[in-house]
Amino acid sequence: MCPYRLVLEHVTSRWGVLVLIALLERPYRFSELRRAIGRVSEKMLTQTLQTLERDGLVHRDAKPVIPPRVDYSLTDLGREAAEQVKTLASWTEQRMDAVLEARQAYDERKAP
């Protein structure tokens, strides 16, 4: 697989999109981010954050305190990607009525 396609897959994955958009607002601790996104398992959020961190989009700041504190934020590269993803998400929200109409028309054409 081409490297750019792999990064595109990470950025546009189900949880990748939501993580990037959430982190546009502000840095989050893990549990805060999980609540902000909703319905994501701890395992999936961990994997998504690690993948985005590896791609240079997310910064993980682990503070040596008790209890441990880890904050996640966007890098400059991550902010660029998040802005692009947010634009696509906004377009989707604005054009949802047209999508629903297209789906209905398709289903009606395909109905027996």
C-alpha positions as CSV (number, residue, x, y, z in Angstrom):
1,M,0.0,0.0,0.0
2,C,1.3,3.5,-0.8
3,P,2.4,5.4,2.3
4,Y,0.0,8.3,1.6
5,R,-3.0,6.0,1.3
6,L,-2.1,4.5,4.7
7,V,-2.0,7.9,6.3
8,L,-5.3,8.8,4.6
9,E,-6.8,5.7,6.0
10,H,-5.7,6.7,9.5
11,V,-6.9,10.3,9.2
12,T,-10.3,9.3,7.8
13,S,-10.9,6.3,9.9
14,R,-14.1,6.2,12.1
15,W,-12.2,7.2,15.2
16,G,-9.4,9.1,13.6
17,V,-11.8,11.8,12.3
18,L,-13.5,12.2,15.7
19,V,-10.2,12.4,17.6
20,L,-8.8,15.0,15.2
21,I,-11.9,17.1,15.3
22,A,-12.1,16.9,19.1
23,L,-8.5,17.9,19.6
24,L,-9.0,21.0,17.4
25,E,-10.9,22.4,20.4
26,R,-8.2,21.9,23.0
27,P,-5.8,19.3,24.5
28,Y,-7.6,16.4,26.3
29,R,-6.7,13.8,28.8
30,F,-7.5,10.3,27.7
31,S,-10.7,9.9,29.7
32,E,-11.9,13.4,28.7
33,L,-11.3,12.6,25.1
34,R,-13.1,9.3,25.4
35,R,-16.1,11.0,26.9
36,A,-16.0,13.8,24.2
37,I,-16.0,11.2,21.4
38,G,-18.5,8.8,23.0
39,R,-19.0,5.1,22.3
40,V,-15.3,4.3,21.6
41,S,-13.7,1.5,23.5
42,E,-10.5,2.2,25.5
43,K,-8.6,-0.2,23.2
44,M,-9.7,1.5,20.0
45,L,-9.0,5.0,21.3
46,T,-5.6,3.9,22.5
47,Q,-4.8,2.3,19.1
48,T,-6.1,5.4,17.2
49,L,-4.1,7.8,19.3
50,Q,-0.9,5.7,18.9
51,T,-1.4,5.5,15.2
52,L,-2.0,9.3,14.9
53,E,1.0,9.9,17.2
54,R,3.2,7.7,15.0
55,D,2.1,9.6,11.9
56,G,3.1,12.9,13.6
57,L,-0.4,14.2,14.0
58,V,-0.9,13.9,17.7
59,H,1.4,14.8,20.6
60,R,1.3,12.7,23.7
61,D,2.5,14.5,26.8
62,A,3.0,12.1,29.8
63,K,3.6,14.0,33.0
64,P,5.6,12.1,35.8
65,V,3.0,12.6,38.5
66,I,0.9,10.4,40.7
67,P,-1.6,9.5,39.5
68,P,-0.2,9.6,36.0
69,R,-1.4,12.4,33.7
70,V,-1.3,12.1,30.0
71,D,-2.5,14.9,27.7
72,Y,-3.1,14.6,24.0
73,S,-2.9,17.6,21.6
74,L,-2.5,18.2,17.9
75,T,0.9,18.9,16.3
76,D,1.1,21.5,13.6
77,L,0.7,18.8,11.0
78,G,-2.2,17.3,13.0
79,R,-3.9,20.7,13.1
80,E,-3.6,21.0,9.3
81,A,-5.2,17.5,8.9
82,A,-7.9,18.2,11.4
83,E,-8.9,21.4,9.7
84,Q,-9.3,19.4,6.4
85,V,-11.3,16.6,8.1
86,K,-13.5,19.2,9.9
87,T,-14.3,20.8,6.5
88,L,-15.4,17.4,5.1
89,A,-17.4,16.7,8.3
90,S,-19.1,20.1,8.0
91,W,-19.9,19.5,4.4
92,T,-21.4,16.1,5.3
93,E,-23.6,17.7,7.9
94,Q,-24.8,20.5,5.6
95,R,-25.5,18.2,2.7
96,M,-27.1,15.3,4.7
97,D,-30.6,16.1,3.3
98,A,-29.3,15.7,-0.3
99,V,-27.6,12.4,0.7
100,L,-30.8,11.1,2.3
101,E,-32.8,12.0,-0.8
102,A,-30.3,10.2,-3.0
103,R,-30.4,7.1,-0.8
104,Q,-34.2,7.1,-1.0
105,A,-34.2,7.5,-4.8
106,Y,-31.7,4.7,-5.1
107,D,-33.6,2.4,-2.8
108,E,-36.8,3.0,-4.7
109,R,-35.1,2.2,-8.0
110,K,-33.7,-1.0,-6.6
111,A,-36.9,-2.2,-4.8
112,P,-38.5,-5.2,-6.5
